[in-house]
Amino acid sequence: MHTELAEARAEIRRLTIDTARLAFQSWPWEAQRSTHNALARCRAKEAKLAARIDAAEQRTAKLMKAAESSGNPLLFAIAYVAAGVAAEAA
């Protein structure tokens, strides 16, 4: 998911540059509108991915805290591995 977020941010940068170029060129309104729409879609995707990453990190922190407070080393080890898998999946 971190890769998708980086790709979304790169696409936003590219589209922002394209939008700035359009502002100084005499392209038809249709081209400007499609670029603005693509930029809005990318920003929405970026926000959605960032929210998913934040939620996964919060769940991981909660799981680790519960495992730590249990005092059971086996449970802590299982939670540690599960947190790593969850972080990779996110």
C-alpha positions in Angstrom: 0.0 0.0 0.0 2.9 2.3 0.6 4.0 1.8 -3.0 0.5 2.7 -4.2 0.6 5.9 -2.0 3.9 6.9 -3.5 2.6 6.3 -7.0 -0.5 8.3 -6.2 1.7 11.2 -4.9 3.9 11.0 -8.0 0.8 11.1 -10.2 -0.5 14.2 -8.3 2.9 15.9 -8.8 2.8 15.1 -12.5 -0.8 16.3 -12.9 -0.1 19.5 -10.9 2.8 20.3 -13.3 0.5 19.6 -16.3 -2.2 21.8 -14.8 0.3 24.7 -14.4 1.4 24.2 -18.0 -2.2 24.4 -19.1 -2.7 27.7 -17.3 0.0 29.3 -19.5 -1.0 27.6 -22.8 -4.1 28.1 -24.9 -5.4 24.5 -24.7 -9.1 24.0 -25.0 -11.2 24.0 -21.9 -11.9 20.3 -22.3 -8.2 19.4 -21.8 -8.0 21.6 -18.7 -11.1 20.1 -17.2 -9.9 16.5 -17.8 -6.6 17.3 -16.1 -8.3 18.8 -13.1 -10.6 15.8 -12.8 -7.7 13.4 -13.0 -5.9 15.4 -10.3 -8.9 15.3 -8.1 -9.2 11.5 -8.5 -5.5 11.1 -7.6 -5.9 13.2 -4.5 -8.9 11.2 -3.4 -6.9 8.0 -4.0 -4.0 9.4 -2.0 -6.3 10.4 0.9 -8.0 6.9 0.9 -4.6 5.1 0.9 -3.3 7.3 3.7 -6.4 6.6 5.8 -6.0 2.9 5.2 -2.3 3.0 6.3 -3.2 5.1 9.4 -5.9 2.7 10.4 -3.6 -0.3 10.0 -0.9 1.4 12.1 -3.5 2.2 14.8 -4.7 -1.5 14.8 -1.1 -2.7 15.0 -0.3 -0.4 17.9 -3.4 -1.5 19.7 -2.6 -5.2 19.2 1.0 -4.7 20.4 -0.1 -2.8 23.5 -2.6 -5.6 24.4 0.0 -8.3 23.9 2.6 -6.4 25.9 0.2 -5.8 28.8 -0.7 -9.5 28.9 2.7 -10.5 30.1 2.7 -13.6 27.9 5.8 -13.8 25.8 4.3 -16.2 23.4 1.3 -13.9 22.8 3.7 -11.0 22.3 5.6 -13.0 19.7 2.5 -13.9 17.9 1.3 -10.3 18.0 4.7 -9.1 16.7 4.6 -11.4 13.7 0.9 -10.6 13.0 1.7 -6.9 13.2 4.5 -7.4 10.7 2.2 -9.3 8.3 -0.5 -6.6 8.7 2.0 -3.8 8.0 3.1 -5.6 4.8 -0.5 -6.2 3.7 -1.3 -2.5 4.3 
